[in-house]
């Protein structure tokens, strides 16, 4: 197990936030975001580190991180494709988009390609029902999707 610690930038942010929150445990979500942006996921070592910093238990941190779907509890690919699976997107073809991405990349929902380039997830509403179906492609919203638009995104990422 390798030890985790905040980057200097995140250490400075954490110390600034400590001044604003009377209860250390209130820093759980912002700190988990800092960890995820720093290493790309929430590792077991980072949960132990954060528990110590917040004077709580690792299981408390793990329960928070596992509750929220926006936190990755395992390493993900360079490109994270998150397909909206709620009603509007579903009615307008998100299942077809998901199936196409699975076939194109050779992975299932929740998996990452062997080269660690792509991870495919299904998520709850991304808040763009009027332009369904949509995905978040590395936090960029792509709306009014077609198979051709998805292929263009994947092609551009593969050639980057």
C-alpha positions as CSV (number, residue, x, y, z in Angstrom):
1,X,0.0,0.0,0.0
2,X,1.5,3.3,-1.0
3,X,0.9,6.3,1.2
4,X,-1.3,9.2,-0.1
5,X,-0.8,12.9,0.7
6,X,-2.2,16.0,-0.7
7,X,-0.3,18.0,-3.3
8,X,1.0,21.3,-1.9
9,X,-1.8,23.1,-3.8
10,X,-4.5,20.8,-2.2
11,X,-2.8,21.1,1.2
12,X,-3.1,24.8,1.0
13,X,-6.8,24.6,-0.1
14,X,-7.5,22.2,2.7
15,X,-6.0,24.5,5.3
16,X,-7.9,27.4,4.0
17,X,-11.2,25.5,4.1
18,X,-10.5,24.4,7.6
19,X,-10.8,28.0,8.7
20,X,-14.3,28.2,7.2
21,X,-15.8,25.0,8.5
22,X,-16.4,24.7,12.3
23,X,-16.8,20.9,12.0
24,X,-13.9,19.1,10.3
25,X,-16.2,16.4,9.0
26,X,-17.9,19.1,6.9
27,X,-14.8,19.0,4.7
28,X,-15.5,15.4,3.6
29,X,-17.0,16.3,0.2
30,X,-14.6,19.1,-0.8
31,X,-11.7,17.0,0.3
32,X,-12.9,14.0,-1.7
33,X,-13.1,16.2,-4.7
34,X,-9.6,17.4,-4.2
35,X,-8.3,13.8,-4.0
36,X,-10.2,12.8,-7.1
37,X,-8.9,15.7,-9.1
38,X,-5.4,15.0,-7.8
39,X,-5.1,11.2,-8.6
40,X,-8.3,10.6,-10.7
41,X,-10.0,8.4,-8.1
42,X,-10.6,7.8,-4.4
43,X,-8.0,5.2,-3.4
44,X,-8.2,3.2,-0.1
45,X,-4.9,5.0,1.0
46,X,-6.5,8.4,0.3
47,X,-9.5,7.5,2.5
48,X,-7.2,6.5,5.4
49,X,-5.3,9.8,4.9
50,X,-8.5,11.9,4.8
51,X,-10.0,10.1,7.9
52,X,-6.9,11.0,9.9
53,X,-7.1,14.6,8.7
54,X,-10.8,14.9,9.6
55,X,-10.6,13.0,12.9
56,X,-13.0,10.3,11.7
57,X,-12.8,6.7,10.6
58,X,-11.8,5.4,7.2
59,X,-15.2,3.6,7.0
60,X,-17.0,7.0,7.5
61,X,-15.0,8.4,4.5
62,X,-15.6,5.2,2.5
63,X,-19.4,5.3,3.2
64,X,-19.5,8.9,1.9
65,X,-17.4,8.2,-1.2
66,X,-19.4,5.1,-2.1
67,X,-22.7,6.9,-1.6
68,X,-22.1,9.5,-4.3
69,X,-21.8,8.2,-7.9
70,X,-19.6,11.1,-8.9
71,X,-16.7,9.6,-7.0
72,X,-14.6,6.9,-8.6
73,X,-13.6,4.1,-6.3
74,X,-11.3,2.5,-8.8
75,X,-9.0,4.0,-11.5
76,X,-10.7,5.2,-14.6
77,X,-9.7,5.8,-18.1
78,X,-8.3,9.0,-19.5
79,X,-11.7,9.6,-21.1
80,X,-14.8,9.1,-18.9
81,X,-17.9,8.6,-20.9
82,X,-21.0,9.0,-18.7
83,X,-24.3,8.2,-20.4
84,X,-27.4,9.7,-18.9
85,X,-29.9,6.8,-18.2
86,X,-32.9,8.7,-16.9
87,X,-36.3,8.9,-18.6
88,X,-35.8,11.7,-21.2
89,X,-32.5,10.3,-22.4
90,X,-33.8,6.8,-22.3
91,X,-36.9,7.7,-24.4
92,X,-34.6,9.5,-26.9
93,X,-32.1,6.7,-27.4
94,X,-29.5,6.5,-24.6
95,X,-29.7,2.7,-24.5
96,X,-28.7,2.6,-28.1
97,X,-25.9,5.0,-27.4
98,X,-24.7,2.9,-24.5
99,X,-24.9,-0.3,-26.5
100,X,-23.0,1.3,-29.4
101,X,-20.2,2.5,-27.1
102,X,-19.9,-0.9,-25.5
103,X,-19.6,-2.6,-28.9
104,X,-17.2,0.1,-30.2
105,X,-14.9,-0.1,-27.2
106,X,-15.3,-3.7,-26.3
107,X,-16.3,-2.9,-22.7
108,X,-19.4,-3.0,-20.6
109,X,-20.9,-0.3,-18.3
110,X,-18.6,0.1,-15.3
111,X,-15.5,-1.1,-17.2
112,X,-12.4,0.5,-18.6
113,X,-10.5,-0.4,-21.8
114,X,-7.3,-2.4,-21.3
115,X,-5.3,0.6,-22.4
116,X,-6.9,2.7,-19.7
117,X,-8.1,5.2,-22.3
118,X,-11.9,4.9,-21.9
119,X,-14.3,4.2,-19.0
120,X,-18.0,3.8,-19.6
121,X,-20.6,4.7,-16.9
122,X,-24.3,5.2,-16.8
123,X,-25.4,8.1,-14.6
124,X,-28.6,9.7,-13.3
125,X,-29.9,12.9,-14.9
126,X,-27.3,15.3,-16.2
127,X,-29.9,18.1,-16.4
128,X,-30.3,18.5,-20.1
129,X,-33.6,16.7,-20.8
130,X,-34.6,19.0,-23.6
131,X,-31.5,18.0,-25.6
132,X,-31.6,14.3,-24.9
133,X,-29.9,11.9,-25.3
134,X,-26.7,13.3,-23.8
135,X,-23.4,12.2,-22.2
136,X,-20.7,13.8,-20.2
137,X,-17.4,13.2,-22.0
138,X,-14.7,14.2,-19.5
139,X,-17.1,16.7,-17.9
140,X,-18.1,18.3,-21.2
141,X,-21.7,17.9,-22.0
142,X,-22.5,16.5,-25.5
143,X,-26.2,16.8,-26.3
144,X,-28.6,15.7,-29.1
145,X,-26.4,12.6,-29.6
146,X,-26.3,10.4,-32.6
147,X,-24.1,7.4,-33.2
148,X,-22.1,9.6,-35.6
149,X,-21.5,12.2,-32.9
150,X,-20.4,9.6,-30.5
151,X,-18.0,8.0,-33.0
152,X,-16.5,11.4,-33.7
153,X,-15.8,12.0,-30.0
154,X,-14.2,8.6,-29.6
155,X,-12.2,9.0,-32.9
156,X,-10.9,12.4,-31.7
157,X,-9.9,10.9,-28.3
158,X,-8.2,7.9,-29.8
159,X,-6.2,10.2,-32.1
160,X,-5.2,12.7,-29.4
